[in-house]
Amino acid sequence: MSTITDLYTQLFGKEKIRDGDVIEMAEHGRAGGVSTGTSFKGVQEIPLKFIMDLSGGSTIYMGEANHGTATSEAKWRIAQMVISGSSITITYAGGTDSFDKEWDERDSYDYTV
């Protein structure tokens, strides 16, 4: 075998390009540990939608959800930031950072660590 074929076999697990490989590589890519043979695929994360409510003076509400989530859906993670002098305390609605709250109800939740 040639050095190129050896390298190709190590990288892609086969000796030559077959039908579909070019499309597969273009769409999915392949990278990983040559020594382990384990490949991984790059994934692009889409940032969450982020809302802040600054109308409460020293209390600020921050909410995150997937794009397209209505503010009335129980799919938000809501945090409360309270500023007292030079100190800031951040707590979560219902004491959890789960995505299970409604943004529209943010001021009705209990906020605990």
C-alpha positions as MATLAB code, in Angstrom:
seq = 'MSTITDLYTQLFGKEKIRDGDVIEMAEHGRAGGVSTGTSFKGVQEIPLKFIMDLSGGSTIYMGEANHGTATSEAKWRIAQMVISGSSITITYAGGTDSFDKEWDERDSYDYTV';
ca = [
       0.000    0.000    0.000;
       1.063    3.543   -0.582;
       1.475    6.049    2.211;
      -1.571    7.970    0.959;
      -3.715    4.818    1.015;
      -2.491    3.966    4.539;
      -3.357    7.453    5.758;
      -6.751    7.375    4.030;
      -7.507    3.978    5.601;
      -6.561    5.282    9.052;
      -8.658    8.414    8.684;
     -11.725    7.053    6.943;
     -11.682    3.305    7.574;
     -11.543    2.337    3.897;
      -9.003    2.164    1.114;
     -10.657    4.383   -1.481;
     -13.568    6.708   -2.103;
     -16.829    4.954   -2.917;
     -20.070    6.398   -4.280;
     -21.680    8.676   -1.728;
     -18.481    9.281    0.246;
     -17.923   12.739   -1.191;
     -21.458   13.826   -0.286;
     -21.178   12.162    3.138;
     -17.910   13.968    3.849;
     -19.251   17.296    2.587;
     -22.437   17.084    4.674;
     -21.184   15.395    7.811;
     -17.427   15.646    7.920;
     -15.343   13.272    9.954;
     -12.713   13.913   12.516;
     -11.494   12.091   15.549;
      -8.745   10.145   17.119;
      -6.806    8.240   14.482;
      -5.311    5.989   17.155;
      -8.690    5.049   18.673;
     -10.684    4.958   15.470;
     -13.449    6.889   17.222;
     -14.898    9.648   15.119;
     -16.940   12.628   16.194;
     -19.130   15.078   14.390;
     -19.116   18.841   14.870;
     -22.396   20.264   16.114;
     -23.391   23.892   16.012;
     -25.492   24.943   18.967;
     -28.190   27.527   18.382;
     -28.185   30.113   21.167;
     -31.273   30.351   23.344;
     -33.716   33.238   23.197;
     -32.926   35.563   26.117;
     -35.228   38.137   27.752;
     -34.547   40.530   30.635;
     -37.129   42.452   32.651;
     -35.506   45.545   34.176;
     -38.734   47.174   35.393;
     -38.386   46.045   39.033;
     -35.682   48.477   40.175;
     -33.154   46.367   42.097;
     -34.822   43.110   40.966;
     -34.074   41.899   37.449;
     -35.679   38.845   35.832;
     -33.793   36.879   33.181;
     -35.408   34.212   31.022;
     -34.083   31.723   28.484;
     -35.955   29.412   26.119;
     -35.656   27.907   22.660;
     -36.451   30.260   19.788;
     -40.134   30.222   18.922;
     -41.265   29.528   22.501;
     -44.229   31.682   23.518;
     -43.876   33.598   26.775;
     -47.005   31.792   28.015;
     -45.488   28.307   27.546;
     -43.988   26.470   30.521;
     -40.664   26.029   28.705;
     -38.613   28.848   30.224;
     -35.687   28.898   32.637;
     -36.135   31.996   34.772;
     -33.644   33.569   37.151;
     -34.066   36.525   39.462;
     -31.172   38.889   40.151;
     -31.453   41.056   43.254;
     -28.976   43.912   43.670;
     -28.373   45.060   47.242;
     -25.585   47.606   47.641;
     -22.494   46.023   46.103;
     -23.938   42.497   46.361;
     -25.841   40.571   43.682;
     -27.855   37.411   44.398;
     -29.114   35.193   41.589;
     -31.786   32.573   42.282;
     -34.021   30.445   40.060;
     -37.806   30.248   39.838;
     -39.008   27.320   41.932;
     -35.420   26.718   43.070;
     -34.522   24.906   39.847;
     -32.792   25.828   36.596;
     -35.126   23.586   34.591;
     -36.924   24.858   31.499;
     -40.393   24.417   33.023;
     -41.674   27.909   33.869;
     -43.787   30.532   32.090;
     -42.104   33.859   31.419;
     -45.462   35.645   31.787;
     -45.682   34.358   35.401;
     -42.115   35.304   36.396;
     -43.096   37.576   39.279;
     -45.375   34.948   40.860;
     -42.714   32.265   41.451;
     -40.715   31.699   44.628;
     -37.004   32.217   43.977;
     -34.550   30.112   45.964;
     -31.035   28.794   45.583;
];
